[in-house]
């Protein structure tokens, strides 16, 4: 009983600190809008791993783009970037950031990833599907739409959460919610994610790459980022190195996917 109460308290504190980190970035003048500190730290290796696979001639779709952080980064190396999201307030922030950065090759559209995507078949060279799949009920329908709008020779860049880290197993064994985000409908084992992608018509091109080490201190690290981006960057590198050493403890995976039967 004492262990359960202790774990619940840590989990609640972690969630509150994560939320506070976004308010802190605005209050401390690091951003004109509330934004997670990870979007303000220039870790191109971790946050823009997909950039290695993009070209200047690419038309790229960012599915579930949120405030368009990844869309704006991809716009630096792609001809056209289209982002869509169901949340109008997030898109408003993204539009403001796009105007401030003079990103004239970015288009933002309001649409739901669980409905038919409002784009022609085969209209994109690359698709970003980052930290979105786990928020959906109709995951196979969304993957089929990604397959449809992607050109045969194109690539989808996907990231999704790992449900089997040591910290999450401790929460689960105590009968507590263990998903990273309360809005997650699912989190995956590596085998389950592979099967989900296979069923959606995709094959993995290369290896599943770990992201950052999972820790109950993640919220505290995020809150630190609201106060000091330099310290946050150092702690993020430490977590990244930890995930590379112990990939089974990664918060999730990122992976390049291709249409089954298509050549790279």
N, C-alpha and C positions, 0 to 999 in steps of 0.2 A: 504493500500500500504506500509506504513512504517513497519507494523507488518510483512508483507511478506518478505520485504528486510532484516529485522532483523533476521527472522527465517532462511532465505537462508544463511546469513552470518555465523550463528552459525553452520549450517549443514556443510558448506564447511570447516570451521575451524576444526570441529570435524573429518572430513574425513582426512584432512591433518595431524592432530596430530596423528591419528591412524597409518598412514603410516610412520610418523617420528619416532614413537616408535620402529619400527623394525630396522631402521637405527641406532638409538641411542644404542640399545643393543649391536650392533657390535662396534660402535665407542667408547663406554665406556668400552669395553673389557669384557662385561658380556657373550658374546657368540662369537665363531669364525665365525658365519654366521649371516645374518640378520634373526631375529626371534622375534615373538611377546613375550612380557614379561610374558604373562600367561603361556608359556611353560617353564619358568625358575623358577617359584614360586611353591614350593612344597605343594600345596593345594590338598592333595590326596582326601579329602572329596568331593571337588567340581569337580576337573578335572578327577578323577578316580573313580567315583561313581560306574562304572560297575565292578570294581575289586572285589566288594563284591560277585559277582555272577560267578566269574571265578575259575577254578580249575587247578591244576598242569598238569593234563592230557589233557587239552583242546588244540585243534587246533583252532585258532582264525583268522578270516579274518577282516582286516581293509579296508573297502571300501572307496575310496577317501581319502587316508591316508595323502596326502600332503607331508610334510617333515618327516613324520613317528613319530611325537611326541607321539601320543597315542600308536602306534604300539610298540615303544620301551618301554613304561611303561608297556604295557600288557605282553611283553616278560619276565618281571620279575616274572610273576605268571602263565605263560602258557607254555606248551610243545613246541608249534610252533606258530609263528605269520607270516601271509602273508599279506602284504599291497599292494594295487594297486592304481594307480592314472594316470590320463591322462597327467599330466605335468612332462616332463622329467627332467627339472631343479630342481623341488621340490624333485623328487626321487633321484637325484644326491646328494642333501644336506642330505636327509634321509640316503642314503648309507654311506656317510661320517660319520654321527653321529653314525650309527650302528657299523661301524668299530672302531671308537673312544671308544665306550662303550663296545666293544667286545661282541656284541649281536649276537652270532652265531646261534640262533634259529629264526632269522628274515630274511624273504625273501621279496624282493620288486620287483614288476612287473609293467610294463607300460601297462595300459588298460583303456578303457573308460567305466564309469559306465552306460552310456546310450546304450552301445552295449551288446552283449552276454558276460557274465563274463567267463574268460578262466579257469574255474575250474569245476571239476566233481560234479554232483549232490550229495548232502548229505555229502560233504567232510569236513564241519566245524561244530564244537560244538557251536561256538559263532560268531556273526558278529557285528562289530562296524560300525554304519552308522551315523557318527557324523557331523552335520552341512554340509551335502552334498545334501540331498534331494531337498532343496530349490534352488540349483544351476542347477537343471536338468529340461529339457523340457519333457523327457520321464520318468516321475516319476513312473508310474505304471509298466512300463517295468523293471525299476531298482528294484522295490520292488519284482516283480516276480522272478528276478534273485537271490535276497537275500533269498527269500523263497526256491528256488530250491537248492542252495548250502548249506543251513542250514539243519542239521539233525533234525529229527522229534522232538526230546526231547531238542533241542537247544534253544538258545535265541538270539534275536537281540537287541542291545542297540542303541537307536536312539535319536538324538536331533534335534530340528527344531525351527525356530524363531516365536515369537509372534508378530502379526501385529497390535494389539489393545492396546498398552500401551498409557498412557496419552501423552507422547512426540510425538509418531507417529500419534496420532489423531490430535494433533495441526498442525503438518506438513501437514497432509492430508487435513485438513479443509482450509489450506492456499493455496491448490493446488500445493504443492511441493512434490517432490519424498520423500518417507518416509521409503523405505526399508533400512535395516541396511547396506546392501552391494549392490552396483550398479549392481552386477552380479546376484543377486537373481531373479529368475523367479517367485517366489511366496513367500508369508509369510502367516501364518495361524492364524485363530482363533482356540481355542481348539476343537471346534466341527468339523471344517474342517480337522484338523490333524487326529482326531479320524476316520473320514470317509475315509480319504486317506489310513490309515493303514488297516482299515476293507476291503476296496476294494482290497488291495494288499495281502489279505489272512492272516493278522495278528490280534491278539487280544492283548490288553494291559494287562500286568501282574502287578497288583498293581496300583499305582497312577502316574499321570503326576507330575513330580517334577520341581519346578521353578529353575532357574539358578542364575542370578544376576539381580538386580534392573536396569531398563532402565533409562538412564539419558543423557541429552545433553552434560554432562561433561565427557562422557566415553572416548573420544579421549584424553582429558587432563589427565585423570587418566592413560591411556596407555602410554602417553609421560612421565609422572612421573616415570612409571615403567622402562623406558629406562635409567633413571638417578639413581633411588633408588628402588631396589627390595623390601627392607624392608617396605618402605612407600607404595609401590604398593600392597604388600600383605595385609597390614592393610586396605587400601581402598577397596580392593577386598572382604575382610571379611565383611566390612560395607555394601557393595552392596549385598552380599549374604544374610546377615541378613535382609536387606530391602526387598528382594524378598520373603523370607520366611514369613515376616509379611504381605506383599502385593503381593501375587502371580500373581494377574492380571496385575501387573506392571513389571513382569519378562521379560527379553529379549527373553526368549523362554522356552522350556521345554525339559526335558530328561526323557526317559521312557524305561522300559523293555518290549519287545514284544515277544510273542510266536506264533507259527503256530496255526491257528484256528483248534480246534479239537484235538490238541496234549496236553498231560499232562505235567506239570512242572517238 
